[in-house]
Amino acid sequence: MRRALAALALALWPAVAAGASLTLDAKGQQEAVRVGEKSVSNDAFDAEWRVENATGDSLSVLTPFHRLVVAARHATFNGKPLKPGEPETLLKETRDRLVLWVELHGATEGFARLYTPRLVVRDREIKAAFVQNERTAHRQENGRYLARCVYGFPTRDLDGRAKASLIVEDSAGRDVSTFAIDLGTMR
């Protein structure tokens, strides 16, 4: 039993140690498409890229690998596999950016309109290259509002094993939501 566990740990160790791929070669693209195609019946397929904080806000880290997994999953679900060259086109859209899809909760319809994100890695603060805050949040059954926001950060200041914090602040500069992101646990 101990040998089996040791062998399993050794087999999995390189994949975990590699961390998130901020760029993908042809082999990585093929693997992402394969994972996406096989994930159609798995509702938790994206668990490794999802982060939830203590307040119930959540985010999805859209690494290039994850982007292709989602695209291949949707294509397979619709019965239309990705076309040749489509993975490269999809990756070109977010090249040199780490994209974060963030779901935030607030008390009013326009609460997230002026939010500003920043990514903190060690002692560096990385400004977003792209910010799209939902202007009109969706009212939930509990009376609160859900805003879906998209933030893109340049990858030149990141490596795939980085531990980072996404901090979202309001227009007065107050931190309203914080997420701990460990890219080393993602592909």
C-alpha positions, 0 to 999 in steps of 0.5 A, a space after each residue: 500500500 505504501 509503495 502504491 501511494 509513493 508511486 502515485 505521488 511520484 507520478 503526480 508530482 511533476 504535473 503539480 510542480 509545473 503549475 499553470 501554463 501561461 502559454 501552450 505548445 501543440 502538445 499542451 493544446 492537444 491535452 487541453 482539448 482531450 480533457 475538455 472533450 472528456 469533461 462533458 459529464 463532469 459538472 466539477 470539471 473546472 474545480 482546479 481553476 475555481 477559487 471562493 473566498 470567505 464572503 461567498 464571492 468566487 472567481 475562475 482563473 482562465 489559464 490558456 489550458 482552462 480556456 481550451 478545456 472550456 471551448 472543447 467541452 462546449 464544442 463536444 456538448 454541442 456535437 461539433 468538435 473544435 476545428 483545426 486551427 481553432 485552439 490557436 485562434 482562441 489562445 490568440 484572443 487572450 495571449 499575454 494575459 491571465 484572465 479572471 472571471 469574478 463573481 461578486 455580491 453586493 447590495 445594489 444593482 450598480 455596486 460593481 460599476 467602479 470596482 478596480 482590481 489589482 493582483 499582488 504577487 509577493 511584494 509586487 502589485 500588478 495593474 489590470 490591463 483589462 477591466 470589464 465590470 458588470 454595470 447592472 448586476 443581477 438580482 438574486 432570490 435573497 435580494 442581493 445582487 450578483 455582478 460578473 466581472 472580467 479582469 485581465 492581467 499581463 503575464 510578463 510579471 507572472 510565472 505559472 507557480 506564483 501565489 497571488 492575491 486578487 484584491 478588488 476595491 471600490 471607488 473610495 479605495 476600500 478593499 471589498 473582496 480578496 481572493 488567494 490564488 495559487 497558480 501552482 495548483 492549476 494547469 
